Amino acid sequence: MQTLRSKNRDGNTGGAVLEFAVLLPALALILFGAGDFGRAFYHAVTVSNAAETGAFYGSQNVVLSGHYDEITQAARDDAKDVGTVSAGANRFCSCPGGAVVGCINGTCGGYGAPRVYVRCQVQKTFDTLVNLPGMPDLFPVRRDVYMRVQ
């Protein structure tokens, strides 16, 4: 008659526990590394969207293209989910050939008035949760967006 004892009587009952103990740090490193990669990707997408929001706000018309404080505030408001970001904005004018000219008194030869552009740049320093070997634990996430004023 068979009893309810373990069928493995050769002394290898702790092998699975030992393998798990050896692999657990590597699995934890992979898991937390994947989580940090996901966080970094989310921060990069949020910073990109914030820069686009700021540039879109300034590109609505020529008057708003000079309101740099409002452009940067629109970008910061859009990125509030990732904490504090630094934002900046400027306006410049260029001719169809690419030459940068003054926005007030610049002309483009036979083309007439220059095109007005708004630039919004947003930056955030991303801090990882896990210090992975060979990877920096702090790195900047930055996005510059240029839009033509309508």
Short mmCIF file of the C-alpha atoms (twelve columns), coordinates in Angstrom:
data_MODEL
# 
_entry.id   MODEL 
# 
loop_
_atom_site.group_PDB 
_atom_site.id 
_atom_site.type_symbol 
_atom_site.label_atom_id 
_atom_site.label_alt_id 
_atom_site.label_comp_id 
_atom_site.label_asym_id 
_atom_site.label_seq_id 
_atom_site.Cartn_x 
_atom_site.Cartn_y 
_atom_site.Cartn_z 
_atom_site.pdbx_PDB_model_num 
ATOM 1   C CA . MET A 1   0.000  0.000  0.000   1 
ATOM 2   C CA . GLN A 2   1.324  3.392  -0.960  1 
ATOM 3   C CA . THR A 3   1.474  6.173  1.599   1 
ATOM 4   C CA . LEU A 4   1.168  9.912  1.049   1 
ATOM 5   C CA . ARG A 5   4.924  10.472 1.101   1 
ATOM 6   C CA . SER A 6   6.910  12.208 -1.562  1 
ATOM 7   C CA . LYS A 7   7.856  9.985  -4.445  1 
ATOM 8   C CA . ASN A 8   11.200 11.770 -4.856  1 
ATOM 9   C CA . ARG A 9   13.511 10.097 -2.339  1 
ATOM 10  C CA . ASP A 10  16.875 10.781 -3.933  1 
ATOM 11  C CA . GLY A 11  17.624 14.031 -2.025  1 
ATOM 12  C CA . ASN A 12  16.906 16.583 -4.808  1 
ATOM 13  C CA . THR A 13  13.892 18.162 -3.173  1 
ATOM 14  C CA . GLY A 14  15.620 21.568 -2.693  1 
ATOM 15  C CA . GLY A 15  16.774 21.946 -6.317  1 
ATOM 16  C CA . ALA A 16  13.821 24.043 -7.430  1 
ATOM 17  C CA . VAL A 17  14.168 26.357 -4.441  1 
ATOM 18  C CA . LEU A 18  17.874 26.822 -5.147  1 
ATOM 19  C CA . GLU A 19  17.246 27.572 -8.849  1 
ATOM 20  C CA . PHE A 20  14.557 30.078 -7.896  1 
ATOM 21  C CA . ALA A 21  16.887 31.763 -5.411  1 
ATOM 22  C CA . VAL A 22  19.617 32.061 -8.040  1 
ATOM 23  C CA . LEU A 23  17.301 33.429 -10.758 1 
ATOM 24  C CA . LEU A 24  15.247 35.773 -8.556  1 
ATOM 25  C CA . PRO A 25  17.719 38.731 -8.658  1 
ATOM 26  C CA . ALA A 26  17.998 38.526 -12.440 1 
ATOM 27  C CA . LEU A 27  14.223 38.362 -12.844 1 
ATOM 28  C CA . ALA A 28  13.760 41.311 -10.475 1 
ATOM 29  C CA . LEU A 29  16.335 43.340 -12.423 1 
ATOM 30  C CA . ILE A 30  14.545 42.606 -15.700 1 
ATOM 31  C CA . LEU A 31  11.145 43.433 -14.192 1 
ATOM 32  C CA . PHE A 32  12.211 46.738 -12.654 1 
ATOM 33  C CA . GLY A 33  14.241 47.634 -15.748 1 
ATOM 34  C CA . ALA A 34  11.179 47.123 -17.924 1 
ATOM 35  C CA . GLY A 35  9.144  49.270 -15.538 1 
ATOM 36  C CA . ASP A 36  11.712 52.071 -15.714 1 
ATOM 37  C CA . PHE A 37  11.785 51.846 -19.506 1 
ATOM 38  C CA . GLY A 38  8.003  52.231 -19.537 1 
ATOM 39  C CA . ARG A 39  8.213  55.235 -17.227 1 
ATOM 40  C CA . ALA A 40  10.907 56.831 -19.401 1 
ATOM 41  C CA . PHE A 41  8.775  56.284 -22.508 1 
ATOM 42  C CA . TYR A 42  5.745  57.848 -20.787 1 
ATOM 43  C CA . HIS A 43  7.809  60.895 -19.758 1 
ATOM 44  C CA . ALA A 44  9.180  61.265 -23.298 1 
ATOM 45  C CA . VAL A 45  5.699  61.152 -24.834 1 
ATOM 46  C CA . THR A 46  4.350  63.626 -22.267 1 
ATOM 47  C CA . VAL A 47  7.228  66.060 -22.872 1 
ATOM 48  C CA . SER A 48  6.686  65.779 -26.625 1 
ATOM 49  C CA . ASN A 49  2.964  66.451 -26.282 1 
ATOM 50  C CA . ALA A 50  3.641  69.421 -23.999 1 
ATOM 51  C CA . ALA A 51  6.010  70.993 -26.534 1 
ATOM 52  C CA . GLU A 52  3.436  70.501 -29.284 1 
ATOM 53  C CA . THR A 53  0.728  72.066 -27.117 1 
ATOM 54  C CA . GLY A 54  2.868  75.123 -26.433 1 
ATOM 55  C CA . ALA A 55  3.811  75.546 -30.093 1 
ATOM 56  C CA . PHE A 56  0.204  75.098 -31.176 1 
ATOM 57  C CA . TYR A 57  -0.935 77.768 -28.716 1 
ATOM 58  C CA . GLY A 58  1.587  80.253 -30.114 1 
ATOM 59  C CA . SER A 59  0.935  79.397 -33.747 1 
ATOM 60  C CA . GLN A 60  -2.746 80.350 -33.688 1 
ATOM 61  C CA . ASN A 61  -2.042 83.930 -34.772 1 
ATOM 62  C CA . VAL A 62  0.729  86.531 -34.926 1 
ATOM 63  C CA . VAL A 63  -0.342 88.221 -31.694 1 
ATOM 64  C CA . LEU A 64  -0.169 85.001 -29.635 1 
ATOM 65  C CA . SER A 65  3.170  84.076 -31.193 1 
ATOM 66  C CA . GLY A 66  4.802  86.778 -29.079 1 
ATOM 67  C CA . HIS A 67  3.197  85.780 -25.769 1 
ATOM 68  C CA . TYR A 68  6.084  83.589 -24.569 1 
ATOM 69  C CA . ASP A 69  4.871  83.331 -20.978 1 
ATOM 70  C CA . GLU A 70  1.501  81.986 -22.095 1 
ATOM 71  C CA . ILE A 71  3.140  79.529 -24.513 1 
ATOM 72  C CA . THR A 72  5.414  78.129 -21.821 1 
ATOM 73  C CA . GLN A 73  2.548  77.993 -19.322 1 
ATOM 74  C CA . ALA A 74  0.447  75.985 -21.795 1 
ATOM 75  C CA . ALA A 75  3.349  73.552 -22.180 1 
ATOM 76  C CA . ARG A 76  3.856  73.251 -18.404 1 
ATOM 77  C CA . ASP A 77  0.134  72.699 -17.837 1 
ATOM 78  C CA . ASP A 78  0.120  69.886 -20.383 1 
ATOM 79  C CA . ALA A 79  3.086  68.172 -18.694 1 
ATOM 80  C CA . LYS A 80  1.873  68.406 -15.107 1 
ATOM 81  C CA . ASP A 81  1.468  64.601 -14.929 1 
ATOM 82  C CA . VAL A 82  5.252  64.106 -14.939 1 
ATOM 83  C CA . GLY A 83  6.117  66.801 -12.418 1 
ATOM 84  C CA . THR A 84  8.110  69.955 -12.999 1 
ATOM 85  C CA . VAL A 85  9.361  70.646 -16.510 1 
ATOM 86  C CA . SER A 86  11.308 73.563 -17.889 1 
ATOM 87  C CA . ALA A 87  9.851  75.234 -20.955 1 
ATOM 88  C CA . GLY A 88  10.877 78.047 -23.246 1 
ATOM 89  C CA . ALA A 89  9.532  79.698 -26.357 1 
ATOM 90  C CA . ASN A 90  10.624 82.079 -29.070 1 
ATOM 91  C CA . ARG A 91  9.478  83.418 -32.412 1 
ATOM 92  C CA . PHE A 92  11.488 83.822 -35.575 1 
ATOM 93  C CA . CYS A 93  10.838 84.666 -39.201 1 
ATOM 94  C CA . SER A 94  12.348 83.129 -42.304 1 
ATOM 95  C CA . CYS A 95  12.076 83.308 -46.045 1 
ATOM 96  C CA . PRO A 96  11.111 80.358 -48.251 1 
ATOM 97  C CA . GLY A 97  14.822 79.721 -48.977 1 
ATOM 98  C CA . GLY A 98  15.524 79.293 -45.259 1 
ATOM 99  C CA . ALA A 99  17.215 82.637 -44.546 1 
ATOM 100 C CA . VAL A 100 16.277 83.991 -41.111 1 
ATOM 101 C CA . VAL A 101 15.181 87.640 -41.202 1 
ATOM 102 C CA . GLY A 102 13.721 90.095 -38.731 1 
ATOM 103 C CA . CYS A 103 10.022 89.704 -38.072 1 
ATOM 104 C CA . ILE A 104 9.229  93.420 -37.980 1 
ATOM 105 C CA . ASN A 105 11.193 94.907 -40.871 1 
ATOM 106 C CA . GLY A 106 12.452 91.806 -42.697 1 
ATOM 107 C CA . THR A 107 11.592 91.149 -46.327 1 
ATOM 108 C CA . CYS A 108 12.091 88.152 -48.552 1 
ATOM 109 C CA . GLY A 109 12.967 89.811 -51.843 1 
ATOM 110 C CA . GLY A 110 10.405 88.753 -54.430 1 
ATOM 111 C CA . TYR A 111 8.468  86.645 -51.934 1 
ATOM 112 C CA . GLY A 112 7.099  89.469 -49.807 1 
ATOM 113 C CA . ALA A 113 6.632  89.169 -46.056 1 
ATOM 114 C CA . PRO A 114 8.576  86.451 -44.255 1 
ATOM 115 C CA . ARG A 115 6.915  83.431 -42.673 1 
ATOM 116 C CA . VAL A 116 6.525  83.575 -38.896 1 
ATOM 117 C CA . TYR A 117 7.377  80.495 -36.801 1 
ATOM 118 C CA . VAL A 118 7.015  79.632 -33.132 1 
ATOM 119 C CA . ARG A 119 9.416  77.347 -31.321 1 
ATOM 120 C CA . CYS A 120 8.566  75.695 -28.002 1 
ATOM 121 C CA . GLN A 121 11.129 73.601 -26.157 1 
ATOM 122 C CA . VAL A 122 10.331 71.469 -23.117 1 
ATOM 123 C CA . GLN A 123 12.815 69.555 -20.980 1 
ATOM 124 C CA . LYS A 124 12.542 67.224 -17.997 1 
ATOM 125 C CA . THR A 125 15.291 65.361 -16.158 1 
ATOM 126 C CA . PHE A 126 14.185 61.750 -15.809 1 
ATOM 127 C CA . ASP A 127 15.286 59.892 -12.678 1 
ATOM 128 C CA . THR A 128 15.252 56.098 -12.820 1 
ATOM 129 C CA . LEU A 129 13.987 53.996 -9.926  1 
ATOM 130 C CA . VAL A 130 16.544 51.241 -10.462 1 
ATOM 131 C CA . ASN A 131 20.247 51.809 -11.030 1 
ATOM 132 C CA . LEU A 132 20.920 49.418 -13.914 1 
ATOM 133 C CA . PRO A 133 24.527 48.563 -14.718 1 
ATOM 134 C CA . GLY A 134 25.854 50.566 -17.651 1 
ATOM 135 C CA . MET A 135 22.863 52.939 -17.696 1 
ATOM 136 C CA . PRO A 136 22.742 56.494 -16.308 1 
ATOM 137 C CA . ASP A 137 20.293 57.046 -13.475 1 
ATOM 138 C CA . LEU A 138 19.552 60.648 -14.593 1 
ATOM 139 C CA . PHE A 139 19.078 61.736 -18.190 1 
ATOM 140 C CA . PRO A 140 17.342 64.649 -19.922 1 
ATOM 141 C CA . VAL A 141 14.197 64.191 -21.957 1 
ATOM 142 C CA . ARG A 142 13.871 67.098 -24.379 1 
ATOM 143 C CA . ARG A 143 11.647 68.063 -27.286 1 
ATOM 144 C CA . ASP A 144 11.709 71.116 -29.567 1 
ATOM 145 C CA . VAL A 145 8.685  71.803 -31.744 1 
ATOM 146 C CA . TYR A 146 8.491  74.377 -34.545 1 
ATOM 147 C CA . MET A 147 5.152  75.494 -35.999 1 
ATOM 148 C CA . ARG A 148 4.313  78.056 -38.607 1 
ATOM 149 C CA . VAL A 149 1.990  80.820 -37.447 1 
ATOM 150 C CA . GLN A 150 -1.365 80.735 -39.235 1 
# 
